Amino acid sequence: MVDVIATQHLTIGFGATRVVHRLSFSIAAGEVVALVGESGSGKSTVALSLMGLLGRSASVEGSIHLSRKNGETCDLLTLPERRLRAIRGNDLAMIFQEPMASLDPIYRIGAQITEALAVHRPMPQAALRTEALRLLRSVAIANPEACLSAYPHQLSGGQRQRVMIAIALSCQPRLLIADEPTTALDATIQAQIIDQLRQLRAETGMAVLFITHDLGLVREIADRVLVMYAGRIVESGPTEAVFGAPRMPYTAGLMRSRPRLFAETPVRIEPIPGNVPNPAHLPPGCAFHPRCAHSQPGRCDSGTPEPEACAPGHQVCCLRWREIVA
Amino acid sequence: MLAILARRLVWAIPGGIVITALLFASLAGLIGSPAALMLGRDATAQSIAELNARLGFDRPIATQYLDWMGHALRGDLGRSYVTHQSVVEAVLPRLPVTLEIGLLALVLATIAAIVLNSLTGARALIRPLATLLAVIGITLPNFVLGLGLIYLLCVTLEWLPSVGWSAWSNGVPDHATHILLPVLTLSAYYYGSLTLVFRAEYDAVARRLFIRAVKAKGLSDQQVSWRHTMPNALLPVITTIGLSMGQLVGGAVVTESLFSIPGIGSLLVDSILSRDYPVVLAIGMIVVFSVVIANAAADALYAAANPQVRIR
């Protein structure tokens, strides 16, 4: 399958502090990839860098190759801002964590849905309206006509996130970046939105980068998982492989720290001790070793682990993964 | 919007009564016996008392106020002590002059403050200049700025006629060249305060999450600014304009005196200097009501511009 997006050695820094280190990953057409990690691990920074929305204070190195709808492949990091704008909202779209705050309070929903369309595919006003109605129906808004003329404050959180999804889908993007799209929503609404996303992915064949810290969601929606820790991908692979046999102690720790409501026998929640390190003062060696139960002095605190394949498609960054398995 | 306006205007009535009463009482207290003023220093106590009795100034202040209010409601604001002209006739022809200069200054200041502070990219490089102008506008007193402009443009460069007034009937070019400097002078302070209010709000709006979501749609920085950041930052500007509009007459005092413009402001100065009590009172009343009306209009406009207030 064709990769929609592929990063090579993506490195992001703010001033002297590097927050993302040599990240390489790719997402194929139609694939749902989950980017998982604790808060502060650099997930949202990666998402914003793909969109080119990090702002001038960030320095981004490496490459981000995107295969566009028109068949062209380009490196987003070398494109001038003018050409990036033609891609943003068109080939690449993003939905955000805070649906309550992500719509402009002074415009009606209709105008906000058609805004991206009007920029990327100019068409007459009547056609825009028809398209907006179609989009609202596709995200299962109950009364699309009333919704078009509503203001954001008149909608519920779930409705607003549906509107955000409709906006993101308006130009049929190749890749949808969903940055914790359900974190701010009620559990029932959360399930509806996830269903919606899954269904839309099946209909449109777009790729999805799903950013979350909710491992339950990952198991439901993702084909592949990238586990991030302190700005690095520490384990990646097919969802079933990573969940079934996590090789990196951090991934295993994340799994054990997750509440499991429906386990047959009650399972203790074991939080990972300590906190995500400050990116300005990363520990030497493996960044996880101070919190790791398996770390060996003189080994884990000196050499930085490189990704190694432990099974087909399943990669891990751990110096001791072979010993730990045994 | 009309309902809000109507409600505010109804509430303005008791406010107007209280404020005119205070104005009336304080002027009466300050000026003392009007008859003594009118007759001059050589007047005898008896002639003063006679004139006071004839004009009704021997009555209690409350009675005088009610009497004045009764006449005012019928459109009669009395006669000037100095020219014996009807106050309404003295004030009304000067009102359009003050309003024209004031409104032009306010419009100019608003447009300049919004446009200069909504630019992005390379054009945003003029922002330090816009801020410098704002600081100058706020800190430099009107009479200093006005004198500076007169010296530069009228005396040194001889581009404009210095002072005085030219009515519309003398032709638009002549009118425009006479009105330019007073409008510029008066707009400087408005520009400064509007810039500070708008700039602070603009920066706050620019940090809100929906701006990032709008950028993700592929809009250019300037489109994001014109369509989203700037309109959202306008709300406090509307309130500030409402407050400034109320001060138009007050703000005109210095500028009109400086440029010898026959408006309300210069009339107020002349009337105070000659202790022309009825004229001062009438102008005070105009100021009070223009403040009330401008604030009511700003509230209504604010509601119209903000869907969260308009639609509940």
Contacts between the chains, C-beta under 8 A, distances in Angstrom:
chain1	res1	chain2	res2	distance
A	51	B	216	5.7
A	53	B	212	6.2
A	53	B	215	5.7
A	53	B	216	6.3
A	85	B	218	5.0
A	85	B	219	7.4
A	85	B	220	5.9
A	86	B	218	6.7
A	87	B	218	7.3
A	88	B	215	7.3
A	88	B	216	6.0
A	88	B	217	7.0
A	88	B	218	4.0
A	89	B	216	6.0
A	89	B	217	3.9
A	89	B	218	3.4
A	89	B	219	7.8
A	90	B	218	5.8
A	93	B	216	6.9
A	94	B	213	7.8
A	94	B	216	4.7
A	96	B	209	6.5
A	96	B	212	7.2
A	96	B	213	5.8
A	98	B	209	5.4
A	101	B	208	6.6
A	101	B	209	4.1
A	101	B	210	6.2
A	102	B	209	5.3
A	102	B	210	5.3
A	102	B	212	7.8
A	102	B	213	4.2
A	103	B	210	5.7
A	103	B	213	7.2
A	104	B	210	4.9
A	104	B	214	6.6
A	104	B	228	5.3
A	104	B	232	7.0
A	105	B	210	7.6
A	105	B	232	7.1
A	105	B	307	6.9
A	105	B	308	6.3
A	106	B	231	5.9
A	106	B	232	6.0
A	106	B	305	7.5
A	106	B	306	7.1
A	106	B	307	6.1
A	115	B	214	7.5
A	115	B	217	5.7
A	115	B	219	7.3
A	116	B	217	3.9
A	116	B	218	6.2
A	119	B	217	6.5
A	119	B	218	5.3
A	119	B	219	6.1
A	119	B	223	7.7
A	120	B	218	6.1
A	151	B	307	4.3
A	151	B	308	7.3
A	151	B	311	6.4
A	153	B	307	7.2
A	153	B	308	5.1
A	154	B	311	6.9
A	164	B	213	7.2
A	167	B	213	7.9
A	167	B	217	6.9
